Amino acid sequence: MDVSQYLEIFIDETKEHLQSLNEQILVLEREPENVDTINEIFRAAHSLKGMSGTMGYKRMQRLTHDMENVFSEIRNGKMKASAKLVDVLFRGLDALEQYLDVIVNSGDEGTEDNEDIIKALNDILAEGTGQPNEAPKAAEPAAAQAAAQAAATETEAAPKEEEAAQPETASEQTEGLKEVHLADHEKAAIAKALADKQKAYKVTVYIQDSCILKAARAFLVFKGLEELGTVIHSEPSVQDIEDEHFDFDFSIVFLTEADADTVKKKIENVSEIKCAYVADYEEKEAKSDSENAATEKQEESAEGAAAHQEAPAAQTSAAQAPAAAASAQKQTAKPVVNRSVRVDIDKLDDLMNLVSELIIAKNGLVSINTSDVKGLRESGFNEQIEYLERITTNLHQSVMKTRMVPIESVVNRFPRMIRDISKKLDKKMELYMSGEETELDRTVIDEIGDPLMHMLRNAADHGLETNEERIAAGKPEVGSIFLNAYQDGNNVVIEVRDDGRGVDVEKVKRKAVEKNVITQEQAAAMSEKEAIDLLFRPSFSTAEKVSDLSGRGVGLDVVKSKIEALGGDVEAKTELGAGTTFYVRLPLTLAIIQALMVELGKEKYAIPLGSIQTIEDVLPSDIRYVQSKEVIHLRGNVIPLIRLRKILDVPEDDYSAESMTVVIVAKGDRLAGVVVDNLIGQQEIVIKSIGKYINNNKMIGGATILGDGEVALILDVNAIV
């Protein structure tokens, strides 16, 4: 069976488990005795191990299994979490993420065994528990392991395949069975079941020697038997079967009301099962004390539930189990692109209701069209149009909500990154985050991770002083980095702030002059904001030396280009000695917006409504000049005027009005007045990409198609102001 159909599920769930492990291990580092955290870590590692084993990723499973062993000993109180252990665990998580990256790109986990991490884990385990390290020095190749397991099976006197094809007598069934050793409470459970007219069977299952995913086949056997009755005992243990610590056979004791042939057929219906031997468990072998049987009934139920819950493969999804066919995932696959969004069922219900409303509106329009009375037809038509408008507006809002994803999915990986940078730079720092529940369009979420990472690295490396410098400046030794997200109108603002040294504007100017980015005269006339904007230039950096963290001048350049490509903008504010704040402003959605339609000559343009403050009539006599630039004085603010005709090369006409129509737009706390000819009105528009047709004009953010089929360009306010 092809595993590719389950690959996307595996990738999504693995990302969630890895993120959970990163978060919880950070907590464990601060609180080594936190029992809830330890249990959560163990559960995530256990699930991840089972998932990777079921999908056939042996190297990933092996590494996760060794990490799980450490978590298990911590959970049992046999060892404590140390700083050394946490460092190794994070190395293990990084290795698992690398495995996942390779899987996403190729469908296979690669060839890296990460023996150094496995050895370090086992050394720490041996040191912590006082037991000798018996971990293998090197991983055997998969083919060698399969050959060794096959040889071991042959020495076990397991029946041959040709023998299994022959009809089996009762004696042959008995000969194929292997001995099992039951505890007293298990014997009591059997005795009670026999007294209740149930049947008890001893079963030995043989898996084909060529099977690669033994645990997955065993899982399917257990799952099938649970449909018929209760498994009360297995040899080897369920845990060993799940970890594939067994040869090509296993034995169980099974309680059911079905006959032996039904049980046998159920098992042998699983693919890659060579044969199964089923025989009655002798009544005399069971404990007959009815009183003891009664007291042990609860234990029998508990054991049955444990067998159900601890079935091999860590109870991933039922759909993942058949994904065990080994051949498919070794094929070279195309990169797996995650294009899915998890949607709350309530949002889907809203969509369904709105679609049903659309159908009602359509039927209403049809009935009006067939009406014979002209007056009634016209009034009814107008009512239905208004009704349809309300529905489409609500439908648009609901669809947008289904595309919205909390930025939590992006920012949750940053505490781990800051922790690693702190150790690498030997700086004490702490990351404080707020507004993780703020939602953004999925397409924006996918692209915003890298810009935020660069800004945080910049704050940690350039922004924060060394521990000694902070103490000398009278600051707390531990530097603070803040990541805040909040909604502002139709935009989402993300702030990255530090309490470090701030930007030395004069130093930036000197560097720019040295690198011939600007002249000495330009530097002298440059404002503080213009000087800070130099930091976003490609290949520009103030770092004295290049490190693996920074110094190449690509970080802020990437930030600016990525954010502008998303229709947003970024700006920085700084105070020398107090710190720097970066503001990233992003649109809530990239699909449908409310816009003000305006005219310039014979051309129509759209201005996003979320950027508009007010609309004013300005007399030519009200215009003033500051440094040869037109400004107006409006309610205590000096606002520069922007004539769109000049910027967009729209031909001038002879029409002269007594006053000018000025649209006051805002970008953060900066205002500007955009001069237009006429106002058309507010419309809901669908943004369409203009591709490479107008790629040299940053003033244009896209286009839209109007109701009459005419195309109108959308103005990018961030580029204008």
Summary of the structure (lengths in Angstrom):
residues: 721
radius of gyration: 34.7
end to end distance: 58.1
largest distance: 112.7
contacts: 2207
relative contact order: 0.06
helix: 49%
strand: 21%
